[in-house]
Amino acid sequence: MFPDRPRHRGLLVEIEICCNCYYGDHEFTWLKKFGPVYLVKGCFGQNRLMISDPLALQYILNSSHFGHGPTSENVMDLILDRNAIVASKGETHKRLRAALNIGFTSSAVRNYRPIFEKVAEKITERLDKCSGSLTDLYPILSPATLSAISEAVLGFSARDLGEAFVANNERVIINYGRKSMRHFVVHIALPLMRAWLKLIKGCGPAHWCSQETLRLYPPGAIQERITVQDTVIPLTDGIKNSKGEFMNHIPVQKGQVVLVAIASYQRLQSRWGEDAHQFRPSRWIDGTVVQGQAVGPYANLLSFLGGPRVCLGWRFAPRVLEMQVFFSKLVGEFSFALPEDDCLRTRYANMLIPVTPSGEKAAPLHITRI
């Protein structure tokens, strides 16, 4: 029925999508060959729909016909209470979001700036001790971000809340980090250093680099959903199925697992230009980017998901606040250089993380005080 699929069976496709050494080696090749909609084989030969079509994604993320996929449900059962906002459903979810959203409005977020500036100063003090050396930024940015969120949201520093609080929250964030700001700063900001290095050479204003980095390195690169009732998924331009028939929608039955391919969507040439796999911040102002359907909350990106389950803290991250404060401080006082072998890559481990060729989670950079 659908376009041809990757020629693998069972778990192999999902292993190659999520567990390959470098994320995207296979997925982006399949995107080019099969287009924005194709079938892959999941566990025990189960058919799964891989979708990066903008209109389809907009529908899936906003429709009540889809719920968390089985993998997400299992993770939430293991580490979260069913009354937690991430795991809650229906009216309970709406009530919790309405209550929490008060602390994440634009006006509320602006009041957090002094907190982020204080944390940025502490990062600067740490980096001063590392000046002139190759330093892993991962363990520096991680606790700094947790501290910023603790003070902004809870009113206490992570240190004041105690070692147990820090340890427990680090564990939860590591296991389900895509909903947190630690996730953003650690897993987006580290690749962003690469963007800042180019920015210093004159590639354009900081927010274009921020948007471009968010586009190329979405934290939750792939999300799993399942249909809870029969429905029809609309498509932007339509596709030809394996029989050569044109389809502008996809009928799906209850129980169908859908892979929301965020990383693939954010590299669609029809949306982002012929050079969609390249880092080029100027695309945001030269007319290359096609607006189309409003898919995500920021710059039409899905780095913070979209729909009713959009990340509550997405306003922390864009050009408005935390990322801007942290990096305007750091780039203003230090120079950063990649290792000579330019060894940083991304790997998927429930989220995109920076890794070295050996597979170690790390972001080594040469740091020098200006």
Summary of the structure (lengths in Angstrom):
residues: 370
radius of gyration: 20.6
end to end distance: 59.4
largest distance: 63.5
contacts: 1183
relative contact order: 0.18
helix: 47%
strand: 18%
